[in-house]
């Protein structure tokens, strides 16, 4: 374990299938622990459910204070400082308020029919080329990516943005040169922004443009920063969550059969998979703006704290038998989407996409199973977002071919009624 002069090396390498490192369980039984990231300042690590909630919601822990500091991180160089994930209220509240109505639960729920349609189209392509597929490249990436492009008002070619983000992050880790990649992104996005200014619509990008050009609520640089936040947060984590959740369901055959037979259980299953699946182990660091007692230690003003929601979601003080995947679990809300002012703006959308993915795959691909031994699956680790590199599967092509190409909405609407109630259809135009 660590000593006063030798903090623990962090992050901890996950086990097979992203199994949470056992050291987290040890640390939950001890006072707050010091850790050393590959780069930047040493930090305190919060692992208990109550402590993580405090770090994420208490204004004495500041995100904005990371600006200009050598903050703890996994990349050699600090990323650009801007956007929602680098601000505290009231500036954070001002930026977030521009899009808060667009991501409200009732409005996002109105997207469900379109999401089911896109999921169905994606699975139709898989069935047409079956009986084998990679559920990462063929489904978990294109389905939410295309939906998010429509919402933002980006050309469909941006559905491949997740790969660009991965390449950029890899380049930063290997060479420390982020400026060129960021410049390319800004240039490409600038072309889209210019076209939308000439031909405005009703997508999220247009909402941001009106807030910038007509209302003066945000600056041009803030517009680019927020769009970058939405792209990065809306692509890699969601794609990864869908893929790893499908892996967990496929490696528990009774779970898949349960979702097929009882699609009304999908929402509870999605919530439990969000708690159980560990893609993001730690958050952006917060710096204490005054001395704070947390987890039995005194965090001094100016010291950074990393919160570990992955560990908090396995805290037995909040979740009975926390290491078990219980698809009907009830009780405390997980911290999968964070907590407090920075609770994920797109949480309702991400959860809807996971629910639609689970019900669509269960409905459309009979006989679905892994095409390789589970031990041969390849995993991405060592970054901010972990996940599966590929999820090769096979299915009963004859049975799938006999099924109609109707969407999961038609197959499950009677069993899974709208839980939110009628709502105005959100803007989801075809991208231009």
N, C-alpha and C positions, 0 to 999 in steps of 0.2 A: 504494500500500500504506500501512499504518498507520505513524505515527511515535510516538515516546514520548508525545507530547501529543495525538495524534489517532488513537484506536483505529478499527478498521474498523467501519462500520455493519453491524449484524447483526439478524435473519437475512438471508441472501442470497436474493434472489428466484429461485425455480426457473425453468427454461426451459420450453418447450412440453412438455406431457405430464408435468410434474414432473421434467424432466431436471435432474440435479444440477448446481448452478452450478459452472463451471470453476474458480472461485477455491479450492474445496476441494482440488483437485489441486495447486494452487500452494502452499497452506498446508501440505500434508503434507510438502513438501520443505524447509520452514523450521522454525525453533524455534517453540515454542508462541506463539500470537499473541493480542494483546489485542483485544477487540471491545466494541462499545457497543450494547446492546439499546435498544429504544424507551423503556424505563423501567428505573429501578433502577441498581445499581452497574455499573461496567465489569467485565468478566470476562476470564479466559483461555479460549481455545477449543481443545479437544483434538480433533484430526481423524484421527490415525493409529490403526490398530487396536490396537496395544499400549498406547498412551497412554489411549485410551478405556476399555479393559478395566481399567486401573489406577485411573482415576477412579471407575469404577463399583463397584470391589471393595475398594479400599484404605481401611481405617478412618480414615486420616488425612484423608479427604475426607468431610465430614459433611452429611447432608441436614437433620438436626435443627437445625443451626446457621443455617438460613434463617429460623427463627422470630425475629420482632422486627427483622429487617433489611430494608433496601430492596433486596431481591434482584433480579437482572436478569430481565426478563420482557417479554412483548409487550402485557400489559394495563396500563391506567393505575394500577389498584390491585391490591395483593397479595390473593390468595385466602385463604380461611380456613386456619389452620394446624392440621392434624390429619389422622388417617388414616395408612395405610401409607406414603404417599409423602412424609411429613414427619418420619419417625422413623429413628433409628439403632438397631442392636442395643444392649442386650437388649430395649428396649421394642418395637422393630419385630418381633423374633423372637417375643415373647409374643403380639402381635396376629396375626401371620401363622400361628402354630401352631394357632390356633382353626380355620382353614379349610384348612390344608395337606393334610390327608388327603383332603378332599373334591375337591381339584384334582390329586391324584396321577395319574400317567399311566395306570395300570391301571384306576382308577375312571372316568376321563374316557373311556377307550376303550370302556367299556361303554355310553356314550351314543351311539355311532355309529349303531345302528339307529334310534333316535328322531330323531337329526339328519337322517338320510336320509329318514325319513318326513316330517318338516316341510319339507325342501327339495323333496321330491316334491309335496307339497300346494301349496306356493307356486308351483311351475312348472306344476302343473295349472291353476291360476287364470290364469297367463299364457297357456297354450295355449288355454284356453277363450275368452279375449278377444283372441287374436292376429289377424293375424300380426305385430303390432308391439308393442314393450314398451320400458319404461325399466328397464334392469337395476339401476339404483340404487334407485329408489322401489319397483319391483315385486318385486325379489328381494334385492339386497344389504342392504337395510335390514330388511325384515320377517322373513327367514329367521333370521339370528342373534339378532335382537331377541326374537322369540317364544321361541326356545330358551332364551335367557338369562333371560327372565321366568319360565319354568317352573322353571329351576334355582334361582332366587332365591326363588320363591314369591310373586311379584308378580302382580297382575291383568294380563291381557293388554293392557289399555289402556296399560300402561307400555312397551309395545313402541314407542311413539312418543316415548319419553324422549329419544332422540338429537336430535330436532328442538328439544325444550325446551333441551337443553344448548347446541346451536348458537345459539339465540336469546339465551340467557343470556350466553354468551361474547361474542356480538356486542354485546350491550348494555353489557357491562363495557368493551369496547374503545371504544365510542362515548360512553358517559356516565360510566364509572367507578363506576356504582351497582350493586354486587353484592348489597347486604344484602337488598333486597326479593326478588330471585330466590331467594336462599338460604333465606329465610324461607318462601317458598311451597313450595320443595322439602321442607324439614323438616316443614312442616305436612302435606303430602300423604303423606309417608313415615310420619309419626306415626299417621295413620289406618290405614295398612296394618299397622303394628306392633301397634296396639291390637287389630285383628281377629285377628292371628296369635296373640296372647297368649290370646285367648278360645278360639280354635280352632286349636291347634298342629298342625303336620304334620311333614314330614321334608325340607323344602327348606332351602337355605342360610340363609335368614333365620331359620328355626327353630333351626339350629345356633348362630347368633349369639345368639339370644334365650336359649337354654339356658346358653351361656357367660356371659351377662350376669346372668340372673335366678337360675339354680340354682347355678352354679359360682363366680360372682364373678370370673371371669377377665378380663372387660372391663367398662368402665363404659357407661352409657347413651349418653354423648356419643361414645365410641369406637365403639359399635355403629352409630350414624348415620354417622360418618365412614367406616367400613369399607364400609357399604352404598353410600355415595356414590362411593367409590373403585371398587367393583365395577361400578356402573352406568356411570360415565363411561368407565372403561377397557374395559368390555365392550361398549359400544355403538359410539361414533364410530370408534375405530381399526379395529375388526373389520369394520364395514360398509364403511368406506373401503378397507380392504385387499382385501376380496372384489371390490369394484367395479373398482378399478384393476388388480387381477390379471386379471380378466376382460377388461379393455381390452387388456392386454398380450398375452393369448392370442388375442383376436379380431384384432388387428392383425398377427398372425403366423399365417396360415392353416394352415401345416404344424404349428404347435404344437397347434392345436385338433384337427386330424385325428389327431395322435399320441395325444392324451389319449383320443380316442374309440376308437382301435384298441387302445391299450395302457393300460387304466385302472390297471394295476399300476405305471405310471410316475407316477401322480398325487402320491404322497408326496414324491418327489424334486423334482417340478416345484413343489409348494407351498413347499418349503424354499428353492428358488432364487428364487421370486417374493418371498418374505419378505425375502430379502437384497437383491434388485434394486429392488423398489418402495420409493420414498422418500416416506413419508407424514409421519413425525416426524423432523425434522432434528436436533433437539437435546433434551437431557434437562433435567429439573429441576436447577438449579444445586447444586453441592456447594461448601461452604466448607472451605478447608484449616484444620485445627486445630493444625497446626505447620508450620514451613517444610518444603517438599517440592521436590525436584528432579524436574521432569517435562518431557519434550520438549525438553530442552536449556536450560531456564530455571529460575530459582528462584521457586517460588510461595510467597509469604509467608503466614504464619498470618493468617487473617481475610480472605483474598482468595478470591473465588468462581471456580469453574471450570465451564464448560459442556462437556459431552461431546457430540460429533456422531456418533451411530452410523450415520447415513446416509453420512457421509464414510468412516467406518471400514470399512463394508461394501463400499466400492469401493477399498480400499487394496491395491495390487498386491503388497505384502509379504505379504498374507494370502490373496489370491484372484488366481490367474492370469487375465489378460485380464478384469479386474473389471467393465468396462463392458458386457460381453456378457451377454445373458440365455441361459444354458446350462442347460436344464431337467434335464440329467443331471449337474449339477455335484456333485462330492464334495470333501471336504477340510475346511478349517477351518469351525467353526461360526460362523454369522453372529451379529451383535449385535442382530437384529431385536427380541428380547424382553429386551434388556439383558444384564446379567452380574452375578454376585456376589449379595449378600444381597437386593438388590431385583430380581433376575431375575423377570420377570412371573409372578405367581401363576397367572394364567389362560393361560399359554403353551400348554399341551397342548390346552385347549379351543379357543383361537383357531386353532391349527393344524388341529385336527380340522374346525372349521367351514369353513376354507378348502379343505381336501381334499374335503369333502363337496360344497361349492359347485361346485368345478371338475368333479368327476365327474358331478354331477347335471345341470349345464347342458350339458356335452358330450353326455350320454346322451339328454336329453329334448328338445333344441331342434335338430333337423336343419336344415341350411342357414343356420345362424346367422351374421349379419354385421352390421356397422354400418349404420345407416339414414341416416347423414349423413356428409359428409366428415370425416375425422379432425381436420382443422384447425379445424372449427367446434365441437368439444367444449368445454364450459365447465368450468374448473377452480377449485377453492377453494385459495387460497394466503394467506399472511400470518398465519396462526394457528399454533397448536401442532400441529394435525393438518390436513394438506392432503388433497386428494382431488378426486374428480369430482363435479360438481353433477348430472349426468345422463349416462346411457349408453344413448342410443336405438338400438335394434336391430330387425331384422326376421328372420323365420325362415320355414321351409317349413311353413305351417300345416296343409296337407293331410297331409304325412308325419307331423307331430307328432300330428295328430288320429287317424291310423291306429294309432299306437303305443298300447300299453296304458298305463294310469295307474299301473302298478307303480312303486315307488320305485327310485332308483338302487341301493339295497342289493340288490334282486332281480336287477338287470341286471349287477351287477359283483361280486357276492359271490364267485363262483368264481374270478374273475381277481385279486381283491384280498383275500386272506385276512387274518384278524386277525394283525397283526404283533406284538401285545403278549402275546397269550395269553388264555385265559379269565380273566374277572374278575367279581367281584360287580357286579350291575347298580347303578349309582349312583342316588341318589334324584333323580327328575325328575318330581314329581307335577304334575297339572294345577293351574294357579294358581287361587286362590279369591278 
